[in-house]
């Protein structure tokens, strides 16, 4: 019958339309990058290189602080500002840079940021005074602010959710390689030719990384331009800061970095003094322990799958604490083992916290990541300065005490998170009844 035929035709057409819609939706989801898929390796390697360049430039003077102190005739706390100025400027500018990335695109901003940072990096060796050096380092840190938040936002948009922690872990692993190679290279080069030639070498390496990054990173397919209106940005930031979980993650990132910044700013001074009295090249090689961070960061995804986010943070905090306590012993092997544990704990904690921010924020991911990065580098700047002050006041034990206080903060905040999660779990069944 005509009516029956028409109804069947309509049903089949509607079914076909729904099926087509579902297939289109699935295709859109499947177009995001996944391990083993096309473009994933290029993307991973490109962001790995960006991470290498970022940390190599950002901490290029950290292993050289004793030489900088001698060259300019300044104290450890004054020389530490060559690190604190860079990380502090990054913390200050990361949020505005994230807003620019929402408007102009992640890849565009990361490319521009690297271009400016490597240009300044080639000028740093010619600084005529400690004031000029600190100023150039601040400009460099401000330029590098375009990298961290944009990179994690890029990954959140272009990578499938199940692979996100692993992808961010690889980017963080690039950070660890950059931090390690920068310090090792500068240590040996500075021993032969001085700190200026050493930071020049890092600048040249960063140029190569920046060029390769731009050539390899796939064009974004899931980026939607946002607004640069201050009201929109302020509302997004306010919403993120109103989220208790995000606030806890921001604090955890800052506290972990306070430990790390303090330890690695001061360790060079400790190892040049008795009973170690090591030469600059050997001190630079100490930073090979960053390779441990590369491993712990890249395996963060498996760690979270086994222990959960809070369990992973407890493990990271405990590992860092053990490392701090071991480093108190005046034995070079135990100090090295302590640095290994501190590095492993820090990078694991950082990878878990930063990936949790990207997973938690459903909108304004660049701003959410920017707030994390801002807190993270405020922790680095504070750790570098306070670690040097603590060392001046109480020796290495003073720096360790600062680190233990920060780890206690991480554990306390994580415990509060566990308590809040249990309270919410009890509250939800009550609402259901």
LINSUL-V532394 format. One record per pair of residues at least 24 apart in sequence whose ideal C-beta (glycine too) atoms are under 7 Angstrom apart, sorted by the first residue. I is the first residue (numbers start at 1). GAP is how many residues later the second one is. Records with the same first field share a line. If there is no record, write none. Layout:
BEGIN
I->GAP, GAP
END
This chain:
BEGIN
31->190
32->126, 127, 128, 190
33->125, 126, 127
34->126, 129
35->128, 131
39->179
42->174, 176
43->115, 174, 175
44->123, 126
45->171
46->167, 170, 171
47->104, 124, 127
48->122, 123, 125, 126
49->125, 160, 163, 164
50->60, 64, 97, 101, 124, 163
51->120, 121, 123, 124, 127
52->122, 125, 126, 129, 157
53->61, 125, 153, 156, 157
54->90, 93, 121, 124
55->120, 123, 124, 127
56->122, 125, 126, 146, 149, 150
57->60, 64, 83, 87, 145, 149
58->28, 29, 32, 83, 86
59->24, 120, 123, 124
60->122, 126, 139, 142
61->76, 138
62->121, 202, 203
63->120, 123, 124, 205, 220, 221, 224
64->122, 126, 131, 134
65->200, 203
66->202, 203, 206
67->123, 128, 213
68->127
71->124
72->57, 58
74->56
76->193, 312, 315, 316
77->308, 311, 312, 315
78->52
80->185, 304, 305, 308
81->53
82->51, 52, 55
83->182, 301
84->297, 300, 301
85->49, 52, 53, 56
86->51, 52, 54, 55
87->54, 290, 293, 294, 297
88->53, 293
89->49, 52, 53
90->51, 52, 54, 55, 287
91->283, 286, 287, 290
93->49, 52
94->51, 54, 55, 276, 279, 280
95->272, 275, 276, 279
97->48, 49, 52
98->51, 52, 268, 269, 271, 272
99->129, 134
101->45, 48, 49, 52, 265
102->124, 264
103->122, 123, 125
105->115, 118
106->44, 47, 48, 114, 117
107->47, 110, 112, 113
109->37, 41
110->36, 37, 40, 41
111->103
112->34
113->30, 31, 33, 34
114->33, 96, 99
115->95
116->27
117->26, 27
118->85, 88, 89, 92
121->81, 82, 85
122->81
124->75, 79
125->71, 72, 74, 75
148->225
149->217, 220, 221, 224
150->216
152->202, 206, 217
153->212, 213, 216
154->66
156->202, 209
157->63, 65, 66
158->62, 63, 64
164->191, 194, 195
165->135, 136, 139, 190
166->135
168->183, 186, 187, 190
169->128, 129, 131, 132, 182
170->128
172->125, 175, 178, 179, 182
173->121, 124, 125
176->114, 117, 118, 121, 171
177->113, 117
179->111
180->107, 108, 110, 111
183->101, 104
184->100, 101, 103, 104
186->98
187->93, 94, 96, 97, 98
188->93, 96
190->90
191->88, 89, 90
233->134
236->128, 131
237->130, 134
240->121, 124, 127, 128, 131
244->176
245->115
246->111, 114, 115, 122
248->165, 168, 169
249->104, 107, 108, 123
250->121, 122, 125
251->124, 162
252->61, 97, 101, 158, 161
253->97, 100, 101, 119, 122, 123, 126
254->121, 122, 124, 125
255->124, 151, 154, 155
256->90, 93, 94, 154
257->119, 122, 123, 126
258->121, 124, 125, 148
259->61, 83, 87, 124, 144, 147, 148
260->86, 123
261->118, 119, 122, 123, 126
262->121, 122, 124, 125, 137, 140, 141
263->79, 124, 136, 140
265->119, 122, 123
266->121, 122, 125, 133
269->122
270->126
275->55
276->56
286->53
289->47, 50, 51, 54
290->53
292->48, 51, 52
293->50, 51, 53, 54
296->48, 51, 52
297->50, 51, 54
300->48, 51, 52, 55
303->45
304->48
309->43, 47
310->104, 107, 108
312->36, 40
313->36, 39, 97, 101
314->97, 100
316->29, 32, 33, 36
317->28, 32, 90, 93, 94
319->25, 26
320->25, 26, 87
321->83, 86
324->76, 79, 80
327->73
328->68, 69, 72
END
